[in-house]
């Protein structure tokens, strides 16, 4: 039996868990959530972890896999976490094992799709999944994450992406006006996925449509499925999912992960979401065939990191 220490370090929460591989499956022994911004550095975050009631200590794990919301270099370094004011370099950390690495947080979400973390995922569209097809993952929370999972001869490989920082595509005059509004309000070089299909994006589209400046939670509590805010946001979310399904030709299906849809399923259930996902003058049949599931498990990134930790032990 092996033990695997995992983390999912995001812009809001940093989740940690200790898994074992008893009975040939992943079993979570313990987990803890810490507030990312309450630590002024990664070293301080680890100090908070070791000083907590969490069961793991350095040296207890056979492998360590930390999923981080940013671009990972060489499996050891993340120089810029877009929504966190510090960097991570695990070469300066002694975890008590040489089997330690960083992976992108949405690579972890992709690996999670091969675990029990998605057993209770909600079906948005039935479709037909091809066993050897690429599987797409999209999720909106503090940021917009993209990843893919592809089969290999030795198992599965997740393809990380920082696609949330691509310029977001808008259609028509009214959306063009919103694009400029979004760019000005967000202070970014262009309207990007991270400012459109995220918590910030929900705040901005609601402000554009109503003039009200509210937090995402306040908006979710106030709006209904037939509000313009819900329709616009669902349309943008559907567009992000459709474009990623196109980019990968996701015959293996598409999983929606992350906080926004998990907390308010309206945004992926209202007709505007699936209508926009199907919207194609050439590949509508393909888009209708893609299985879409909503993963509401907020600890799925930990399971995905653990899944990769098992593969790491075999290298």
C-alpha positions as CSV (number, residue, x, y, z in Angstrom):
1,X,0.0,0.0,0.0
2,X,1.4,3.4,-1.0
3,X,0.5,6.8,0.5
4,X,0.2,9.9,-1.7
5,X,0.1,13.5,-0.5
6,X,-1.8,15.8,-2.8
7,X,-2.8,19.5,-3.0
8,X,-5.0,21.6,-5.2
9,X,-3.8,25.2,-4.8
10,X,-6.2,27.7,-6.3
11,X,-6.8,31.4,-6.2
12,X,-9.2,31.1,-3.2
13,X,-8.6,27.8,-1.4
14,X,-5.7,25.5,-1.1
15,X,-6.9,21.9,-0.5
16,X,-4.7,19.2,0.8
17,X,-5.3,15.4,1.1
18,X,-3.6,12.2,2.1
19,X,-4.5,9.1,0.1
20,X,-3.6,5.4,0.3
21,X,-3.9,2.8,-2.4
22,X,-5.4,0.0,-0.3
23,X,-7.4,-2.6,-2.1
24,X,-6.2,-1.2,-5.4
25,X,-8.2,2.0,-5.3
26,X,-7.7,5.5,-4.0
27,X,-8.9,6.1,-0.5
28,X,-8.8,9.5,1.1
29,X,-7.5,9.3,4.7
30,X,-7.7,13.0,5.5
31,X,-8.1,16.4,4.0
32,X,-8.0,20.0,4.9
33,X,-8.8,23.3,3.2
34,X,-6.7,26.5,3.9
35,X,-7.3,30.0,2.6
36,X,-4.6,30.7,0.0
37,X,-4.4,34.4,0.6
38,X,-3.9,34.0,4.3
39,X,-0.3,32.8,3.5
40,X,2.3,35.3,2.2
41,X,4.3,32.6,0.5
42,X,4.2,28.9,-0.3
43,X,6.6,28.2,2.5
44,X,4.1,29.8,4.9
45,X,1.2,27.8,3.5
46,X,3.1,24.6,4.2
47,X,3.9,25.8,7.7
48,X,0.2,26.3,8.3
49,X,-0.4,22.8,6.9
50,X,2.2,21.1,9.1
51,X,0.9,23.0,12.2
52,X,-2.7,22.1,11.6
53,X,-4.6,18.9,12.6
54,X,-3.8,17.4,9.2
55,X,-2.6,13.8,9.4
56,X,0.4,14.1,7.0
57,X,3.9,15.2,7.9
58,X,7.1,15.3,5.8
59,X,8.2,11.8,5.0
60,X,4.9,10.0,5.4
61,X,4.1,9.9,1.7
62,X,5.6,7.8,-1.1
63,X,4.8,10.4,-3.7
64,X,3.7,14.1,-3.5
65,X,1.7,15.7,-6.3
66,X,0.7,19.4,-6.0
67,X,-1.8,20.8,-8.5
68,X,-1.4,24.6,-9.0
69,X,-3.5,27.2,-10.8
70,X,-0.7,28.3,-13.2
71,X,1.8,27.3,-15.8
72,X,4.2,24.6,-14.5
73,X,7.8,24.4,-15.6
74,X,9.6,21.1,-15.6
75,X,7.2,19.6,-13.0
76,X,9.0,21.6,-10.2
77,X,8.2,25.3,-10.6
78,X,5.3,27.7,-11.1
79,X,6.7,31.2,-11.4
80,X,3.4,32.9,-11.7
81,X,0.0,31.9,-10.2
82,X,-2.3,34.4,-11.9
83,X,-4.6,34.8,-8.9
84,X,-2.0,34.3,-6.1
85,X,0.7,36.8,-5.1
86,X,3.6,34.3,-4.8
87,X,5.4,31.5,-6.7
88,X,6.2,27.9,-6.0
89,X,9.4,26.0,-6.4
90,X,9.4,22.5,-4.8
91,X,13.1,22.0,-5.3
92,X,13.5,24.1,-2.0
93,X,11.1,21.9,-0.1
94,X,11.9,18.5,1.6
95,X,8.8,16.4,1.5
96,X,10.7,13.3,2.5
97,X,10.5,11.6,-0.9
98,X,12.1,12.1,-4.3
99,X,8.8,11.4,-6.0
100,X,7.4,14.9,-5.8
101,X,6.2,17.2,-8.6
102,X,3.9,20.0,-9.6
103,X,1.1,19.7,-12.2
104,X,-1.4,22.2,-13.5
105,X,-4.6,22.3,-11.5
106,X,-6.7,21.5,-14.6
107,X,-4.4,18.6,-15.5
108,X,-5.4,17.3,-12.1
109,X,-9.1,17.9,-13.0
110,X,-8.5,15.8,-16.2
111,X,-6.9,12.9,-14.3
112,X,-9.8,13.1,-11.8
113,X,-12.1,12.0,-14.6
114,X,-10.6,8.5,-14.3
115,X,-11.4,8.3,-10.6
116,X,-14.4,7.9,-8.3
117,X,-14.5,11.7,-8.0
118,X,-16.8,11.9,-11.0
119,X,-19.1,9.0,-10.0
120,X,-21.9,11.4,-9.1
121,X,-21.4,13.8,-12.0
122,X,-24.6,15.3,-13.4
123,X,-25.4,14.5,-17.1
124,X,-26.0,17.6,-19.2
125,X,-26.0,15.8,-22.5
126,X,-26.0,12.1,-23.0
127,X,-23.9,11.7,-26.1
128,X,-21.6,8.7,-27.0
129,X,-18.1,8.5,-25.5
130,X,-15.4,6.8,-27.5
131,X,-13.0,4.9,-25.2
132,X,-9.8,6.1,-27.0
133,X,-11.1,9.7,-27.7
134,X,-9.7,12.8,-26.2
135,X,-11.6,14.0,-23.1
136,X,-12.1,17.7,-22.6
137,X,-12.3,19.5,-19.2
138,X,-13.5,23.1,-18.8
139,X,-14.2,24.9,-15.5
140,X,-14.9,28.4,-14.3
141,X,-14.1,29.6,-10.8
142,X,-11.7,32.3,-9.8
143,X,-10.1,31.6,-13.2
144,X,-11.2,29.7,-16.3
145,X,-9.4,26.4,-16.7
146,X,-8.9,24.1,-19.6
147,X,-7.3,20.7,-19.9
148,X,-7.5,17.4,-21.9
149,X,-7.0,13.8,-21.1
150,X,-5.6,11.5,-23.8
151,X,-4.9,7.7,-23.6
152,X,-1.3,6.5,-24.1
153,X,0.3,3.0,-24.2
154,X,1.2,3.3,-20.5
155,X,-2.0,4.9,-19.1
156,X,-3.3,8.5,-19.4
157,X,-1.7,11.8,-20.0
158,X,-3.3,15.2,-19.1
159,X,-2.5,18.1,-21.4
160,X,-2.4,21.3,-19.4
161,X,-3.4,24.7,-20.7
162,X,-3.6,28.3,-19.8
163,X,-6.4,28.8,-22.3
164,X,-8.3,31.1,-19.9
165,X,-5.9,33.8,-21.0
166,X,-6.8,33.6,-24.6
167,X,-8.8,36.4,-26.1
168,X,-12.5,35.5,-25.7
169,X,-14.6,35.5,-28.9
170,X,-17.6,37.7,-29.1
171,X,-20.4,37.8,-31.7
172,X,-22.5,40.8,-32.8
173,X,-22.7,44.5,-32.0
174,X,-24.0,44.2,-28.4
175,X,-21.4,41.6,-27.4
176,X,-18.7,43.9,-29.0
177,X,-19.9,46.7,-26.7
178,X,-19.6,44.3,-23.8
179,X,-16.1,43.2,-24.9
180,X,-14.9,46.8,-24.6
181,X,-16.7,47.3,-21.3
182,X,-15.1,44.1,-20.0
183,X,-11.6,45.2,-21.1
184,X,-11.9,48.6,-19.4
185,X,-13.5,47.3,-16.2
186,X,-11.1,44.4,-15.8
187,X,-8.0,46.5,-16.7
188,X,-6.7,43.8,-19.0
189,X,-5.1,44.0,-22.4
190,X,-8.2,42.3,-23.9
191,X,-11.4,40.6,-22.7
192,X,-10.2,37.0,-21.9
193,X,-11.8,33.9,-20.6
194,X,-10.5,34.7,-17.2
195,X,-12.5,37.9,-17.2
196,X,-15.6,36.5,-19.0
197,X,-16.4,33.0,-17.8
198,X,-15.4,33.3,-14.1
199,X,-16.6,34.9,-10.9
200,X,-15.3,38.2,-12.1
201,X,-17.0,37.7,-15.5
202,X,-20.3,37.1,-13.7
203,X,-19.9,40.4,-11.8
204,X,-19.0,42.3,-15.0
205,X,-21.8,41.0,-17.3
206,X,-24.4,41.7,-14.6
207,X,-23.0,45.2,-14.2
208,X,-23.1,45.7,-18.0
209,X,-26.7,44.6,-18.2
210,X,-28.1,46.1,-15.0
211,X,-25.7,48.7,-13.7
212,X,-25.5,46.8,-10.4
213,X,-22.1,45.9,-9.1
214,X,-22.6,42.8,-7.0
215,X,-20.4,39.8,-5.9
216,X,-20.9,36.5,-7.7
217,X,-22.7,35.0,-4.7
218,X,-25.0,38.0,-4.5
219,X,-25.8,37.7,-8.2
220,X,-26.5,33.9,-8.0
221,X,-28.9,34.5,-5.1
222,X,-30.8,37.2,-6.9
223,X,-31.1,36.1,-10.5
224,X,-33.5,33.6,-12.0
225,X,-33.0,31.3,-15.0
226,X,-34.8,33.7,-17.3
227,X,-32.8,36.7,-16.3
228,X,-30.6,38.3,-19.0
229,X,-27.5,37.8,-16.7
230,X,-28.1,34.1,-16.6
231,X,-28.7,33.9,-20.3
232,X,-25.6,35.9,-21.3
233,X,-23.3,34.0,-18.9
234,X,-24.7,30.6,-19.9
235,X,-24.1,31.6,-23.6
236,X,-20.5,32.5,-22.9
237,X,-20.0,29.3,-20.9
238,X,-21.5,27.2,-23.7
239,X,-19.2,29.0,-26.2
240,X,-16.1,28.3,-24.2
241,X,-17.0,24.6,-23.9
242,X,-17.9,24.3,-27.6
243,X,-14.6,25.9,-28.7
244,X,-12.6,23.6,-26.5
245,X,-14.5,20.5,-27.8
246,X,-13.7,21.7,-31.3
247,X,-10.0,22.3,-30.5
248,X,-9.6,18.7,-29.2
249,X,-12.3,16.9,-31.2
250,X,-13.4,15.6,-27.8
251,X,-14.8,12.2,-28.8
252,X,-14.2,11.1,-25.3
253,X,-16.6,13.6,-23.9
254,X,-16.5,16.9,-21.9
255,X,-16.5,17.5,-18.2
256,X,-17.4,20.8,-16.7
257,X,-15.6,21.4,-13.4
258,X,-15.0,24.2,-11.1
259,X,-16.9,26.4,-8.6
260,X,-19.3,28.5,-10.6
261,X,-21.4,25.8,-12.2
262,X,-21.2,23.6,-9.1
263,X,-22.6,26.3,-6.9
264,X,-25.2,27.4,-9.5
265,X,-26.2,24.8,-12.0
266,X,-28.5,27.3,-13.8
267,X,-25.6,28.4,-15.9
268,X,-25.2,25.0,-17.6
269,X,-28.8,23.9,-17.5
270,X,-30.6,26.9,-19.1
271,X,-31.3,26.5,-22.9
272,X,-28.8,29.2,-23.8
273,X,-25.9,27.0,-22.7
274,X,-26.6,24.0,-24.8
275,X,-27.9,26.0,-27.8
276,X,-24.6,27.8,-27.9
277,X,-22.7,24.6,-27.5
278,X,-24.5,23.1,-30.5
279,X,-24.1,26.3,-32.6
280,X,-22.0,25.3,-35.6
281,X,-22.7,25.6,-39.4
282,X,-20.6,22.4,-40.0
283,X,-20.1,20.3,-36.9
284,X,-23.5,20.4,-35.2
285,X,-23.9,16.6,-35.4
286,X,-20.5,16.1,-33.7
287,X,-21.5,18.6,-30.9
288,X,-24.7,16.8,-30.3
289,X,-22.8,13.5,-29.9
290,X,-20.4,14.8,-27.2
291,X,-21.3,13.5,-23.7
292,X,-21.3,16.5,-21.3
293,X,-21.2,16.0,-17.5
294,X,-21.0,18.5,-14.6
295,X,-18.6,17.5,-11.9
296,X,-19.7,19.1,-8.7
297,X,-17.1,17.4,-6.5
298,X,-15.0,20.2,-5.0
299,X,-12.2,17.8,-4.1
300,X,-11.9,16.2,-7.5
301,X,-8.6,17.9,-8.1
302,X,-7.1,16.1,-5.1
303,X,-8.3,12.8,-6.6
304,X,-6.8,13.7,-9.9
305,X,-3.4,14.6,-8.3
306,X,-3.5,11.3,-6.5
307,X,-4.3,9.4,-9.7
308,X,-1.1,11.0,-11.2
309,X,0.8,10.2,-8.0
310,X,0.1,6.5,-8.6
311,X,1.4,6.8,-12.1
312,X,4.5,8.6,-10.7
313,X,5.3,5.7,-8.5
314,X,5.5,3.4,-11.5
315,X,8.1,5.6,-13.3
